[in-house]
Amino acid sequence: MSAVKVRGIYSSALTNLLSKNKFKIGQPSNNVKETFPKLKFEDEYATLVYDFSDKGGIVVKGEDADKVCALFRKEFKNINVNTEDSGHIYLGKIIKLDPSTKNIHVDLGMDKVGLLPLKDYWGYVKEGEKILVQLKNEADDYFELSTKIHLFGNHVVLIQKGFTKVSNNIRDRKIVGMLNEVAEKCCKEDWGALWKTSAAEKDEKELSEEINELYAEYEKIKKKFEKEDKIQILSKGLITCYVRFDKEAKKIMDNYRREVKPTIENHHSLKTDRFADIVDFSENLIREKVSEKKINDSINEFIKTRSAKEGDVFLIAEHQLDGTTRFLKGKITEKTDNKIVIKRFLKSGSVMPLLNLNTERGDYVLTTAEEDREYLKNELFSNNDELRAEYYTMNTPVEIQSRKAITNSVKLAATKVGEETGLVNEDELNNAFKKGLINKELKESAEKTAKKLLKELSKK
């Protein structure tokens, strides 16, 4: 198994978790080196882990991304994992040409058809003919394909019918010149090289060897394509996983971090809020033997003074299964230490899909977010304060921070409109489980909670 490079606010916790599970760690930061003085590190890596921009999750990209994410699925109950495959090379079979879209339909032996633009194909479109294609992107209903092959190395991507380009992060003219010379010398005719940032750390010999190895692998792929006739994947490309953490996952990582260095209560939750500097300062105090309980109590009191109050605007971030985020914005009408109610005004004439209702002028929703609850409570009112509908949206345990609440939605909802009650989006929940976006435990927990709330709605 190749090494994993870890960066970001979760690096100590994840390095501990990965190394305990026999993953090698490559190119560690100075902080990780100091934290794990007995751990043997690798000079190279083939998988990279780094933070989301909002620090609420991580990106896992590279050769062993699927293995790393398999570990995370086992370790963390409530994470949402979106996986993107690109660069896989297939032996596919032509199904037909669609004249209206000018796309060739290709059978890849999977549940969705592959679409190849006719302009990218040189040859006679014949049903049943085998074809060498590479996966570019995955849409809901099809795979986007190309015959222009990309070969992915650790420091370079070779691009068929492409041109040579150096990463914008490499600014040293001497290094840029060296990389261009290597590409000109080693790239075959009609190929270009995209140099990654890491190429700046390597010498000409190493980079030349990498290019030659990539071409050698490509020759093996072509020979296998010529020899075989069965639809199959010939070479794996890039696997990128987007892992969205919840409150419980952050607590688990607090424990992994605490095993190797001083860690205050709610370390990772505070880091993803607005208090990274306070966290660092407090953990320096722990090293000086200051009482951890006193520090935690002081931090909690300080955060209260910096948190939103009744009348303030507040956000609830619902991270969706597809990797997007839905923000619910409103003014706080009620607030306690573990519960916040916000009033959200709705646009007149908009449709509420969960309820199949059109909103009217002056309609508003009271949304209640309660710490650790596995749902959000929503009540739809008319402009004269009459209750029109109630609905509960299932999610991972709610995390309330100073200016926002965070949760991972699983789409499932229990609703009541008039006297009618029901569960909405059961199919989406099941599909999310089948696709590996959520695990069985989270699916079953959401179903159990939704059915319990549905009973309560039926009694009203």
N, C-alpha and C positions, 0 to 999 in steps of 0.2 A: 504494500500500500504506500502511495506517495505521501509527501508531507503536506501539512496544512499551515498556511500563514494566517495569523489572527491579529486583527487590529480593532481598536475602538474601546468603548467603555465596558464591554463584556469580556475583554481579552484575558484577564486573570482567571475569571470563572470558567470560561470556555476552554482555556488551555488546560486547566485542572481536569475538567470533564473529559476532554478529548484524550489527554495523555493517560488517564485512568482506563480508558477504553482502547488502548493500544494504538492510537493514532500518533504518527510522528508530527512534530512541530518544526516548521521551517522559517528561517529568517525572523527570529523573534525580535520584538522591540527591546530597548534597554530595560524598561520596566519589567517585562516578562523574564528577561535574563536574571534580574536581581531577585525576582519572586521565586524562581525555580532554579536555584543554583546547582542542583544535582541532576537536572534533566539534560539529556543529550539532545542537541538541536541539529537540524539539517541545514545545509547551505542552500538547497534548492526547495521549491515547493511546486505543486501542481493544482492546489485548491486554495482559494482565497476567501476569507471571511471578514466582512467589515460592516459597519453600522448603516442603518437607514439614516437619512438626513434628519429625521425627528428623533433618532436614538431609540425608537420603540420596537426595533427589530433588527435583523441582520440579513445581509445578502451572502449567499454561499455560492461560489462560482468556481467551476473547474472539474478536473478529472474525477475526483471522488466526492463531488457535491451530493450525489444520491446517497452515498454511504454515511456522510456526515448528517444529512437530514433524517436518515433512518434512525440514527442514534437520538436525535432531538425529538422525533415523534415518540420514541420509547420513553424518553426521560420527562417530557413535558406534556401534560394532558391537554391543555387548552390552546396550544399554538395553532396558527393558521399558516400552512405552507403552500405557496404557489410555485409551481415548477415550470420553467421554460426550457424547452429543448431546441437547440439550433445547431446546424452544422453536421447532423448525422447524415451519412452517405448511404443511399439505398440502391439495391437492385429492384426497380419497380417494373410494372407492366402497364403499357398504354391501354386505356379502356376505350376512349373516344376523343374526338375533337368537338368542342362546343363552338359552333360558328358565331353565336351571338356574343360571347365573351372573348372569343379567340384564345381560349385556354384548353390545353390538353389535360384530360383527366387521367390520373395515374393511380393505379392500385398499389398501395404500400403494404398490404396485408394487415391494415389496422381498421379501426371503426369509422375513420373519416377518409374521404378521397383526397389525393394530392392534386393541386392545380399548378400546371407549368405553362407560363405564357408562350404562345406559339412562336413569338419573335425570338425566344431564347433557344429554339430547337432547330437544328440543321438536319433535315432528313425527312423521310416519308412517314407520315403519321399512319401507322398500321396497328389495328387492334391486336393485342396479345404480344406485340413486340416488346422486348425488354429494353430498359432505359436506365442509365446511370444518373441519378439526381441527388441533390443535397437539400435538406430541410432548412428553410430560411426562417419561417415564422409559423405559428399555429394560431388559427382563428377558431371561432366557436364551431364552425361547420366544415372546415377544410384545413389542409396543410398547404402552405405556400412553398413552392419548390423552385429550384434553379439548376441549370446545368453548368453554371460557372462556379467551379469548385474553390472552396476556401480550406486551407490546411492550417490547423491551429497548433502552434508550438508554445513553449513556455515564454519566449521572448519575441516571437515574430508570428505573424499570420501571412501565409503565402496566398495570393489572390490570382486566380486564373483570369486572364483578360483584364487585369487590373494594373495599377501603377504603384510606384514606391512612395511611401509616406512615413515620416518619423513622428512619433508622439509629440504633442505640443509641450509636454512636460520636460522634454530634453532640449535645453537651450544652449548647451556648449557646442559651438560651431565645429570644433575639432571632432567631437563625438558624432555629430550629425554627418559630417563628411565621411568619417570612417564607416558608418552604417550604410550610407548611399553606395560607397565603394564595394562593400560586401554584397549588397543586393545586386549591383551591376555584374559582379564577377560570378555569383553563385546562382542567381535566378535564371530559370530556363526562358526561352523565347516566349513572349506573350504572357509572362507572369510578372506580378509585382509583389513587393514586401511591405507589410504594415508593421513597423517596429514599435513594440511596447516600451513603456517607460523603463522596465527592468533591463532592457537591452543595453542601457548606458553603463551598467555595471559589469558587462562581459567583454572579453577581448575578441578580436577578429577571428581567431581560430575556433573558439567555442561557438560563435554565431554561425560561422560557415558550416561547421559540423551539424548544427541543428537544422539548417536548411537542407543539407544533403540527406539527413535522416528523414525529414518530412517527405522529400521526393521519393525516397526508398519505400516508405509506407504507402505512398500513393501508387507506386508501381505494383505493389502487392494487391491493393484494392482493385486496380484495373485488371490484373491477371485473374483475380477471383471472379470479377464481373464477367469476363470472357468465358471462364470455365463453367460457371454455375448458370442455372436457368430458373431456379426457384426464387420467388420474392423473399427478400431478406435485408436486414441491415448489414452493411459491409464494414462500416466504421463509425464509432461514436464520436460526436463532436463536442459541443459545449453544453453543459447542464448548469442552469442558474436557478437557485431556489431563493425565494423571498419569504423569510420566516418572521411572522409577526408575533411578538411575545404578549402575554397578558400579565396581570399582577402576580399570579401564582408562579409563573415561570421566572419572573424577576426575583421572587423570594427564594426559589430553589437555587438560582445563581448567586444570590447573597450568601447562601450556605457554602457553595463551592468556593467562593472567594474567601470566606471567613476561615476556611481550612488552611489557607496559605498566607494570609496577611490580615491586619486589623481591618474590620469592616463594621460600620455602624448599621443599625436597624434601617431597613428600607433603602439600602445603598443605591440600588439600580433604579428604583422608582424616583428617588430624589434627583438622581443624575438626569433622568428624562424629564423632570420638571425644571425648575429654574434655579436649582441650588447646588450645582456642581462644585463651586468654590467652597461652599460651606461644608460639603461632604469631605473634600480633600483636607480642609483645615481641621475638621473634627477627628478624622482618622489619624492625623498627626498628633493630636492630643491623646488619643488612645495609646499610641506608641510611648507617650510620656507618662503612662499609667494613671491618667485621669479617669475617673469613674465613667464607664460606658453608659450606665443608667442615667447619670446626671446630664451627660452630653445629649442622649436621645430625648430626654425630657425638655431640655433647653431648645433643641431643634424644633420639636413639636410646638412649643410655645411661640417661637419665632415665626414659624410658617403660618400660624393662625393670624398673626399681625399682617402678613403679606397676602392672605387669601381673599377671594371675592366675598362680598357681603350682600345682604338682601338689597335688591334694587340695582345691583351691578349686572352687566352683561356676562353671560357664562356660556361656554361651549361644551357640548357632549360630542366626542369623536367616536363614531361607530365605524370601526375598520371592517370593511366588507370582505367576503370570501374571494372576490376577484382581485383583491389587492388595492382597490380604491378606498377612499374614506368619505363617509357622509357626515357632515357637521350639522348638528342641531344647535341653533343659536337662539337664546332668549334671555329675558331678565329674571333674576332670582326672585321668587315670591315667598319662598320658605327655605330655611337653612338650619341644619343642626350639625353636630360633629360628624355624622355619618350619612346624612341625607340632604339632597338638594332638589328643589322643585323649580323648574323654569317655565315661563309662559312664552309660547312661540306663536306669533301671529302668522296666518297663512294667506297666500295670494288668492284672491277671489277667482273662482272658476277653475282652479287647479284640481287635478284628480289625485285622490289618495289610493294608490293601488291595493294596499293591504285591505282596505275597507270597500273598495269599489264605490266611492262616494265623491261627488263634486263639492268643493268647498264654496262657501258663500261669503259675502262681504262681512267682515268682523269676526269670522270664525277664528278660534285659537285652540291650541293644544297645551295642556299642562303635562309636562314630562317629568317623571320622578326617577332620579338616579340615586340608588342607595348602595353604599359601600358593600362589596362582596355579593350583592344580589346577582343572580344569573338571568336577569331580565330587566328591561326598562318598562315602566308603566306609563301609558299614554291615555289621556282623556280628551276627546274632541268636544268642544263646546261651541254653541252658536253665539252670535253677538249679544243675545239677551241672557247669556249664561245657562242655557239649557243644555244638558248632556246629550250629545248626538251619538256618540260611539265610544267604546273603550277597546284598547288593544295592548297586548304585552308582546314585546319583541325579545326573543331568546338570544342570549349572548354569554360570553365568559364573565366571570365575576367582575363587577364594576370596580374601577380604581378611580377614586376622587382625588385630584391634585389641587393645587392652589387656585388655578384659573380655568381648569377644564376637568371633565371626567372622561375616562377612556374605557372602551370595551371592544371586544371582537364579536361582531354579529355573526350568527349562524342562519339568518334569514327566517327561520321558523317563527310564527306568530300565533297567538291565541286572540281571537277577536269577538266582539259583541256589537252588533248593529241592530238597534231596535230590540226585538226578542230573539233574534237569530245569533247563534254562536258557532264557532268553527275554528279549525286549524288551517293556516295559510302557509303555502310554500313547503309542504312536506316533500314534494318531489325535488326541490332545490337542495334541501338538507340531505336527502339520500344520494343525490348526484355528487354533492360535495364530499361525502364519505367515499363513494366509489372512485372519485378522482384523486383521493389522498389529500384533499385540502384540510380535512379534519380527521381525527381518529374515532374509533368505535365508541370509546368511553365518553367523549364529548357529545357525539350524536345521541347516544342513549340518555345521557343526562339532560340534554335539551328537550328530548321527547317526553321524558318523565315530568320535567318542570312545566312544560306547555300543557300537558294533559291535566295536571293538578290545577293550574290556573283556569283552564277551561271549565272545570267542574265548579270552581268558585264563581266564574262569570255566569254560569247557567243558573245558579241559585239566587242571583240578584233580581 
